[in-house]
Amino acid sequence: MKTLKIQTLEKGWHDRDNILLHAAFQTLVDFMEQEHPDKIVNWKWDETHSKAWKELKSLYKWWKETRPARKDPFEDKTLKAPKFKSEPIPGTDLFRYIQPDKKKYAKYYKAMGKSNKLEQKWFEEDQRNLHRLIEIRPFLWT
């Protein structure tokens, strides 16, 4: 029996959609690094094999190099984050959030906005590449 050890996820809880993405690409990494398909399969057999090999190499490079190089501007350690403040709501046991000064924390809020846009862009990129990997699944053999 073969065990799949996902190297790109830290220990702890992960949502299933994220586990699926990482498990699929760990399968690709294991295939490329452990089975050495470049030495076993004749990828020049026909045009279909050639295209599949090109796609396998492209996805492997994206997962190992391009994707890990993503930089989230919100993770900048020099950003000054506003402190969470609240105040009691008179006549109740409840509290309300006090909105921080947006001018004072302009860089923080700009980074947050940029981060949100990148998160959506990266999700779509992950989704496209997962679909690409599924399309060449029949070639993951040696």
N, C-alpha and C positions, 0 to 999 in steps of 0.2 A: 504494500500500500504506500502511496506517495503522499507526503504531507506538504501543504503549501504554507511556507512561512513568509508572511508579508513583511518585507524589510522597511517599507516606506511609511508604516504607521507606528506611532508610539503606543506603548501600552496604555490601556484605558478604553473608555467608551468611544465608539465611532458610529455614526449613523450608517445604516445598511447601504445607502446609495454610494457612500464614500468607500465602504469596504468592497463593494462590487467593482468600482473603478480600480482600486489598488490591487485587488486579487487578480483581475484580468491582466493588468500590466505586469504584475509579478510573474504570472504565467509566461508572458512574453519574455521577460528578463531571464527566467530560468531556462526557457527554450534556447535563447540566443547564447547564454553563457555556459550552460551545462551540457546541452546536446550538440553544440557546434554544427548547426545546420549548413553553414558555409562549406564545411569539409565533407559532409555526408550526402547532401542533396544536390543533384545537377539542376541548378536554378536556370540554366540556359536551355533546358529541355525544350521549352516552347515559350511563346510570348506571355502566356498566362503565368507560368512559373517565374519568368523574368520580372514581370510587373509585381507579383506577390513578394518576391525577394526585395525589390526596391522599396515596397511599402513596409515590409517587416523592418528593414534597416532604418527607414525614416521614422517609424513609430518608436523604435527602440531608442534612437538618438533623442527624439523629443522627450521621452519619459526620463531618460538618464541625464540629459544635459539641459535642454531648453526649459522644461517645466520646473526643475529645481532652482533655476536661475531667476525665477519670478521674484520681484521685490515689491512688497506691499508698503506704500508710503506711510500707512498708519502704524507700522511697527518700528518707525524711527524712534530710537531711544531718546533723542534730544527734544521730542515734542513735549511741550508743557500741557498736560491734561488738566482740565478743570476738576476741582473736587466736587463730589456729590454733596449737595446741600438741600435740606428740606426745612419746612416750617409747619407748625401745627395749623390745622384748619380750625378756626374758632368754633366752639360749641360742639366739637366732635372729638373722637379719639384718633382721627386720621391726620395724615401729613400730606403736604403737596411739595412737589419737586420745584426747586428754585432754578430757573434757567440761568446758566452762566453768561457772563459778558462775551458776546460773540466777537467783538472787536479785540478784546484782550487775548482771546484764544483763537484768533483767525487762522493761524497755521494749522492748528489742531483740527478745526472744522473743515478746512480745505483738504487736508490729508484724509479725513474721514470720507468726504465726498468722492475724492479720487479713488480711495480704497473700495468704496461701494461699487463704483463703475467697473473697476478692474475685476472685482469678484464676479460680477455678471459676465464679463468678457471671458474670464478664465473658466467659468463654469461651462460656457458655450464651447470653448476650445476643448475642454476635457470631454464633453459630450460628443463632439465631432470625431475626436480621435478614438474614443471608445467604439463608436460606430465603425470607423475604419478598421479597427482591430477585429471586430466581429465579422466584418466582410471577408477577411483573409483567414479566418479560423480554420478552414479546411487545409491550410498549408502548415499548420503547427504540428508537424510530425517528422520523424526521422527514421 
